[in-house]
Amino acid sequence: MCSQRLKGLARVRKRPATGKTIYYCYAWRGGPLLRNDSGPIQPDDPALPAAHQEAHERRRNPNSTTMGGLITAYRASADFKLKAALTRREYDRYLDDLRSEFGNLSIGDLEAKETRVRFKAWRDAMSDRPRTADYAWSTLSRVLSFGKDRGILSVNIAERGGRLYRGNRRDKIWNSADINAFLAVAPRSLQLAMQLAIWTGQRKADLLKLKWSQCTIDVIRLRQGKTGARVAIPIAKQLRAELDLEPHVAETVLTTTRFKRPWTSDGFDTAWKLACKNAGIEDLTFHDLRGTAVTRLALAGCTAAEIGALTGHAMRDVDLILDAHYLGGRPELARRAIEKLEAV
């Protein structure tokens, strides 16, 4: 393959539902996707070397007078590099789309009201995937905001673009029946994942990376990948018992069911969805366990400061989270309030 001779080229192999393996070739790790009108350029395509060279030329001589140059400058900035690795990967996907679609737009174009109409049409073409459309628009706005902040643009025409996705997870709380139904059919590896989520309130990405070395007899210590917050989580007796049952067969606490290897995010999601299906659970996700943990703590009478100390949320955000996202426990809170009033 000609890709083997291209210095710095990064390749990612994918096998979509069609079963045919395709490659995503990037000019360098974290760099732009090399593509043409037919889609991602494959490793054996004669067009790959020229596209690779052109990308490196743009990197050496970024032209911030175009959208493509602005994207290159943004990727090279601390604004982008200091983001979490997962966030950068998500941004990369849409930055490549923006470069492909609008890379030749001039600074004048990027400040024109008419261009906002083009941007809206681009986003609305993804309206069948509203969350994707919103993320794409958010990425566009971030790039233009970077340009405005650096004095390249006088205005960000993507500000206040509105959202297409109207769903929320307000009532998406795992109740006791849901939890018990899942634990009754899920393999041991997923049972432990649920227990960790319920008792720590941490995100999936952080729990999948959790190492035994971060777990002492009574405390789990970790740095959250998304926020960088450091949290020390006391280990509840029930969680301690679950951890004591788990053999230390890998560096990470959570491992795949069959081969006892660290989970990939996609692999975990697939296994989790299958277990939910077997348990008859619909419209609940692993991420909803984070909200469930917050709600359980609130129902137990924990203060906002206590909840934030455990989950890593800023204290000022805890009440907002309960109000805006995790209202599933409010009826129970109201019931307990009346019980306390009656006891006076």
C-alpha positions as CSV (number, residue, x, y, z in Angstrom):
1,M,0.0,0.0,0.0
2,C,1.3,3.5,-0.8
3,S,0.2,4.7,2.6
4,Q,3.2,2.8,4.1
5,R,5.5,5.4,2.6
6,L,3.7,8.5,3.9
7,K,5.3,9.9,7.0
8,G,3.0,10.5,9.9
9,L,-0.1,9.1,8.2
10,A,-2.6,7.8,10.7
11,R,-5.1,5.1,9.6
12,V,-8.2,3.9,11.4
13,R,-9.9,0.7,10.1
14,K,-13.7,0.4,10.3
15,R,-16.1,-2.4,9.4
16,P,-19.5,-0.9,8.8
17,A,-22.8,-2.8,8.6
18,T,-22.1,-3.7,5.0
19,G,-19.2,-5.9,6.2
20,K,-16.7,-4.3,3.8
21,T,-13.6,-2.9,5.6
22,I,-12.8,0.7,4.9
23,Y,-10.0,2.9,6.2
24,Y,-10.0,6.5,7.4
25,C,-6.6,8.0,6.6
26,Y,-5.6,11.2,8.4
27,A,-2.6,13.4,7.4
28,W,-1.2,12.9,10.9
29,R,-2.6,11.8,14.2
30,G,-5.3,14.3,15.1
31,G,-5.0,15.9,11.6
32,P,-7.5,16.2,8.9
33,L,-9.2,13.3,7.2
34,L,-8.0,12.8,3.6
35,R,-11.0,12.5,1.4
36,N,-12.3,13.3,-2.1
37,D,-15.7,13.4,-3.7
38,S,-16.0,9.7,-3.3
39,G,-15.5,9.8,0.4
40,P,-12.4,8.8,2.5
41,I,-9.4,8.1,0.4
42,Q,-8.3,4.5,0.8
43,P,-4.7,3.4,1.5
44,D,-4.2,1.9,-2.0
45,D,-5.7,5.0,-3.8
46,P,-3.1,6.8,-6.0
47,A,-4.6,10.1,-5.0
48,L,-3.5,9.6,-1.3
49,P,0.1,10.9,-1.6
50,A,-1.0,14.2,-3.2
51,A,-3.8,14.7,-0.6
52,H,-1.3,13.9,2.2
53,Q,1.2,16.4,0.9
54,E,-1.4,19.1,0.4
55,A,-2.5,18.7,4.0
56,H,1.0,19.0,5.3
57,E,1.5,22.1,3.2
58,R,-1.5,23.7,4.7
59,R,-0.2,22.8,8.1
60,R,3.2,24.5,7.4
61,N,1.6,27.5,5.8
62,P,-1.9,27.9,7.3
63,N,-4.0,30.5,5.4
64,S,-6.3,31.9,8.0
65,T,-8.1,33.9,5.3
66,T,-10.3,30.9,4.5
67,M,-12.4,28.5,6.5
68,G,-10.0,25.7,5.9
69,G,-7.1,27.8,7.2
70,L,-9.2,28.8,10.2
71,I,-9.8,25.2,11.0
72,T,-6.1,24.4,10.7
73,A,-5.3,27.3,13.1
74,Y,-7.9,26.1,15.5
75,R,-6.6,22.6,15.6
76,A,-3.1,23.9,16.3
77,S,-4.3,26.1,19.1
78,A,-4.3,25.5,22.9
79,D,-8.1,25.9,22.8
80,F,-8.3,22.6,20.9
81,K,-5.3,20.7,22.2
82,L,-6.2,21.2,25.9
83,K,-9.6,19.5,25.4
84,A,-10.1,16.0,26.5
85,A,-9.0,13.3,23.9
86,L,-12.6,12.1,23.5
87,T,-13.8,15.7,22.9
88,R,-11.1,16.2,20.3
89,R,-12.1,13.1,18.4
90,E,-15.7,14.2,18.3
91,Y,-14.7,17.6,17.1
92,D,-12.4,16.1,14.4
93,R,-15.3,14.4,12.8
94,Y,-17.2,17.6,12.2
95,L,-14.1,19.7,11.5
96,D,-13.4,17.4,8.6
97,D,-16.9,17.8,7.3
98,L,-16.7,21.6,7.7
99,R,-13.4,21.7,5.7
100,S,-14.8,19.5,3.0
101,E,-18.0,21.6,2.7
102,F,-16.9,25.1,3.4
103,G,-13.1,25.1,3.3
104,N,-12.8,27.6,0.5
105,L,-15.0,30.3,2.1
106,S,-13.2,33.6,2.6
107,I,-13.2,35.7,5.8
108,G,-15.7,38.0,4.1
109,D,-17.9,35.0,3.4
110,L,-17.7,33.9,7.0
111,E,-18.9,37.4,8.2
112,A,-21.8,37.6,5.7
113,K,-25.4,37.0,6.9
114,E,-26.1,35.1,3.8
115,T,-23.5,32.5,4.8
116,R,-25.5,31.7,7.9
117,V,-28.3,30.6,5.6
118,R,-25.9,28.1,4.0
119,F,-24.7,26.9,7.3
120,K,-28.3,26.4,8.4
121,A,-29.1,24.4,5.3
122,W,-26.0,22.2,6.0
123,R,-27.2,21.5,9.5
124,D,-30.8,21.0,8.5
125,A,-29.7,18.3,6.1
126,M,-28.9,16.3,9.2
127,S,-32.3,16.9,10.8
128,D,-33.0,13.2,10.7
129,R,-30.2,12.9,13.3
130,P,-30.9,15.9,15.5
131,R,-28.2,15.3,18.1
132,T,-25.6,15.0,15.3
133,A,-26.9,18.2,13.7
134,D,-26.6,20.1,17.0
135,Y,-23.1,18.8,17.6
136,A,-22.1,19.8,14.1
137,W,-23.4,23.3,14.6
138,S,-21.7,23.6,18.0
139,T,-18.4,22.7,16.4
140,L,-18.9,25.3,13.6
141,S,-19.7,27.9,16.3
142,R,-16.6,27.0,18.3
143,V,-14.4,27.5,15.2
144,L,-15.9,30.9,14.4
145,S,-15.7,31.9,18.0
146,F,-12.0,31.1,17.9
147,G,-11.6,33.2,14.8
148,K,-13.5,36.1,16.5
149,D,-11.4,35.8,19.7
150,R,-8.2,35.9,17.7
151,G,-9.2,39.0,15.7
152,I,-9.6,37.1,12.4
153,L,-13.4,37.5,12.3
154,S,-15.4,40.5,13.5
155,V,-18.5,38.4,14.2
156,N,-19.6,34.9,14.8
157,I,-22.5,34.3,12.5
158,A,-23.2,30.8,14.1
159,E,-24.1,32.2,17.5
160,R,-27.5,31.3,18.9
161,G,-28.3,28.7,16.2
162,G,-30.9,27.0,18.3
163,R,-31.2,23.2,18.8
164,L,-33.0,20.5,16.8
165,Y,-32.8,17.8,19.5
166,R,-35.6,18.3,21.9
167,G,-35.3,15.1,23.9
168,N,-34.1,15.1,27.5
169,R,-33.4,12.5,30.2
170,R,-35.6,14.2,32.9
171,D,-37.5,11.1,33.8
172,K,-34.9,8.6,32.7
173,I,-34.0,7.2,36.1
174,W,-33.3,3.6,36.9
175,N,-35.7,2.6,39.6
176,S,-35.2,-0.4,41.9
177,A,-37.2,-2.7,39.6
178,D,-35.1,-1.7,36.6
179,I,-31.9,-2.3,38.5
180,N,-33.0,-5.7,39.8
181,A,-34.2,-6.8,36.4
182,F,-30.9,-5.9,34.8
183,L,-28.8,-7.6,37.5
184,A,-30.9,-10.8,37.2
185,V,-29.9,-11.4,33.5
186,A,-26.7,-9.4,32.9
187,P,-23.2,-11.1,33.0
188,R,-21.0,-10.5,35.9
189,S,-18.9,-8.0,34.1
190,L,-21.9,-5.7,33.4
191,Q,-23.3,-6.2,36.9
192,L,-20.1,-4.8,38.4
193,A,-20.3,-1.9,35.9
194,M,-23.8,-1.1,37.1
195,Q,-22.7,-1.2,40.7
196,L,-19.8,1.1,40.1
197,A,-22.0,3.6,38.3
198,I,-24.7,3.6,41.0
199,W,-22.3,3.9,43.9
200,T,-19.8,6.4,42.3
201,G,-21.9,8.5,39.9
202,Q,-19.0,8.5,37.4
203,R,-19.2,8.6,33.6
204,K,-18.8,5.5,31.5
205,A,-15.5,6.6,30.0
206,D,-13.9,7.0,33.4
207,L,-15.2,3.7,34.8
208,L,-14.0,1.8,31.8
209,K,-10.5,3.1,32.4
210,L,-10.6,2.7,36.1
211,K,-7.6,0.6,37.3
212,W,-7.2,-1.5,40.4
213,S,-4.3,0.7,41.4
214,Q,-6.8,3.5,41.8
215,C,-8.9,1.5,44.3
216,T,-7.7,1.2,47.9
217,I,-9.5,-0.6,50.7
218,D,-11.9,2.3,51.2
219,V,-11.4,4.9,48.5
220,I,-11.5,5.2,44.7
221,R,-9.4,8.0,43.3
222,L,-9.7,9.2,39.8
223,R,-9.4,12.2,37.5
224,Q,-12.4,12.7,35.3
225,G,-11.6,12.7,31.7
226,K,-14.2,15.3,30.6
227,T,-13.7,17.9,33.3
228,G,-10.2,17.1,34.7
229,A,-11.8,17.1,38.2
230,R,-10.1,14.9,40.8
231,V,-12.5,13.0,43.0
232,A,-11.9,10.7,46.0
233,I,-14.9,8.4,46.4
234,P,-15.4,6.5,49.6
235,I,-16.3,2.9,48.8
236,A,-19.7,1.8,50.1
237,K,-19.9,-1.5,51.9
238,Q,-22.0,-3.1,49.1
239,L,-19.6,-1.9,46.4
240,R,-16.6,-3.1,48.5
241,A,-18.2,-6.6,48.6
242,E,-18.7,-6.6,44.8
243,L,-15.1,-5.5,44.2
244,D,-13.8,-8.2,46.6
245,L,-15.6,-10.9,44.5
246,E,-13.8,-9.7,41.3
247,P,-10.5,-11.4,40.4
248,H,-7.7,-9.1,39.4
249,V,-7.2,-10.5,35.9
250,A,-6.3,-7.2,34.1
251,E,-5.1,-3.8,34.9
252,T,-8.6,-2.4,34.7
253,V,-11.4,-3.2,37.1
254,L,-13.9,-3.7,34.3
255,T,-13.1,-6.3,31.7
256,T,-14.9,-8.1,28.8
257,T,-17.1,-11.1,29.7
258,R,-15.3,-13.7,27.7
259,F,-11.6,-12.7,27.2
260,K,-11.2,-10.6,30.4
261,R,-9.7,-7.7,28.5
262,P,-10.3,-3.9,28.9
263,W,-13.6,-2.8,27.2
264,T,-13.7,-0.6,24.2
265,S,-16.5,2.0,24.4
266,D,-18.3,0.5,21.4
267,G,-17.9,-3.1,22.7
268,F,-19.3,-2.1,26.1
269,D,-22.3,-0.3,24.5
270,T,-23.2,-3.3,22.4
271,A,-23.0,-5.7,25.4
272,W,-25.0,-3.3,27.6
273,K,-27.8,-2.8,25.0
274,L,-28.1,-6.6,24.7
275,A,-28.3,-7.1,28.5
276,C,-31.0,-4.3,28.6
277,K,-32.9,-6.1,25.9
278,N,-32.8,-9.4,27.7
279,A,-34.0,-7.6,30.9
280,G,-36.9,-6.0,29.0
281,I,-35.5,-2.5,29.7
282,E,-36.3,0.1,27.1
283,D,-35.2,3.8,26.8
284,L,-32.7,3.7,29.7
285,T,-29.0,4.1,29.1
286,F,-25.8,3.6,31.1
287,H,-25.4,7.4,31.2
288,D,-28.8,7.6,33.0
289,L,-27.1,5.8,35.9
290,R,-25.1,8.9,36.6
291,G,-28.4,10.8,37.0
292,T,-29.7,7.9,39.1
293,A,-26.8,8.2,41.4
294,V,-27.4,11.9,41.9
295,T,-31.1,11.3,42.6
296,R,-30.3,8.5,45.0
297,L,-28.0,10.8,46.9
298,A,-30.6,13.6,47.0
299,L,-33.3,11.1,48.2
300,A,-30.9,10.0,51.0
301,G,-30.8,13.6,52.2
302,C,-27.3,14.5,50.9
303,T,-26.6,18.2,50.4
304,A,-25.4,19.7,47.1
305,A,-21.9,19.9,48.4
306,E,-21.9,16.3,49.5
307,I,-23.3,15.1,46.1
308,G,-20.7,17.2,44.2
309,A,-17.8,15.9,46.3
310,L,-18.8,12.3,45.2
311,T,-19.7,12.8,41.6
312,G,-17.2,15.6,40.7
313,H,-19.9,18.2,39.8
314,A,-19.4,21.8,40.8
315,M,-21.6,22.4,43.8
316,R,-23.5,25.2,42.0
317,D,-24.4,22.7,39.3
318,V,-25.9,20.0,41.4
319,D,-29.2,21.7,42.0
320,L,-29.3,22.6,38.3
321,I,-28.7,19.0,37.3
322,L,-31.6,17.8,39.5
323,D,-33.9,20.6,38.2
324,A,-33.0,20.4,34.6
325,H,-32.2,16.7,34.0
326,Y,-32.9,14.3,36.7
327,L,-36.4,15.0,38.0
328,G,-37.4,11.3,38.2
329,G,-36.9,11.3,42.0
330,R,-38.9,14.5,42.7
331,P,-42.2,12.7,43.5
332,E,-40.3,10.6,46.1
333,L,-38.7,13.7,47.5
334,A,-42.1,15.3,47.8
335,R,-43.5,12.2,49.6
336,R,-40.6,12.3,52.1
337,A,-41.2,16.0,52.7
338,I,-44.8,15.3,53.6
339,E,-43.8,12.5,55.9
340,K,-41.3,14.8,57.7
341,L,-44.0,17.4,58.0
342,E,-46.5,15.0,59.4
343,A,-44.0,13.8,62.0
344,V,-43.6,17.2,63.5
